[in-house]
Amino acid sequence: MIELESVPELIDPVMVAAFEGWNDAGDAASTAVAHLEREWKGEVFAALDAEDYYDFQVNRPTVFLDGGVRKITWPTTRLSVVRIGGDKPRDLVLVRGIEPSMRWRSYCNEILGFAHELGVEMVVILGALLGDTPHTRPVPVSGVTSDADLARAMDLEETRYEGPTGIVGILQEACTHAGVPAVSLWAAVPHYVSQPPNPKATLALLNRLEDLINLRIPLGELPEDARAWQVGVDQLAAEDSEVAEYVQSLEEARDTADLPEASGEAIAREFERYLRRRDGGPGPGVSGPGHATDGSESSTSYLRDNAGGRTRPPRPPRAEAVPDEAVPEEGGADEAGGSGAEDSSEE
């Protein structure tokens, strides 16, 4: 471990982590954390020793010139902190790095050591997977946890995935065994347009994170970038009749599956987000993070407990029940849900 600065005193901190590699289709997750660092001017206070966790033939260092002097940037994982002001200020601890090549248990223990020292109340890990989802529809984002109590309290899915996993799954399980509440948020990226960047998926992850921790996140140019991305993919799809036909089949399947979501909780969630952005504060029925205006405890009480180039797609699949597992960015089975799942269980 390399200490870059003294560890700051934090207020009600939540740790948000993302890792480049297997669990980061379209670079959507790592870009989301980079966006938070940029918008809130995060200050790096620590980094993990690259020698301990990375194979430099897999993740090679880069050389650059700084004022005529050659310097080297080593692949690593860095931690930064941002402070959000307002009536009830709080801090975020941002973890951004590359999935390690080795010693995953030690890697997770080191991150959890920082979480313990900083008094982190919850860990949120962002991930992105490849799925059978059309680029023309809202990006599906699933929230999962290994903690049954947390799943009930925050309306999340309790993961039941079995199979190969990435650092996202390992870190979530490490948090669970250490008694630290942990949630993974997974965005589904269209597999036929998987090249980074994918600002639409990044935006969807940030919106879901905003809902989860009841905090307004400045989006900057992301909404416009997402619209431009979709227009660009529309144009690419229109140039290939086979791709256009495939996208249409995905749209039909998605629209049929989403009919029950066109009312009730989904509409309420979008309305609360709209009010939060308009007013710059929590949504209706919330007087502050973790508290409802009627005096009842909300699902975010965990956060305020101070005690504690486009590829050609395959032929459209037959209409059938969606499987439980998904295909990650590299094409293997991952814990992030079904290959066509919109709300599948991830880890």
Buried (B, 14 or more C-beta within 10 A) or exposed (E): EEEEEEBBEBEBBBBBBBBBBBBBBBBBBBBBBBBBBEBBEBBBBBBBEBEBBBEEEEBEEEEEEEEEEEEEEBBBBBBBBBBBEEEBEBBBBBBBBBBBBEEBEEBBEBBBEBBEEBBBBBBBBBBBBBBBBBBBBBBBBBBBBBBEEBBEBBEBBBBEBEEEBBBBBBBBBBBBEBEBBBBBBBBBBBBBBBEBBBBBBBBBBBBBBBBBBBBBBEBEEBEEBBEEBBEEBEEBBEEBEEBEEBBBBBBEBBEEBBEEBEEEEEEEBEEBBEBBBEEEBBBEBBBBBBBBEEEEEBBBBBBBEEEEEBEEBEEBEEEEEBEBBBBBBEEEBBBBBBBBBBBBBBB
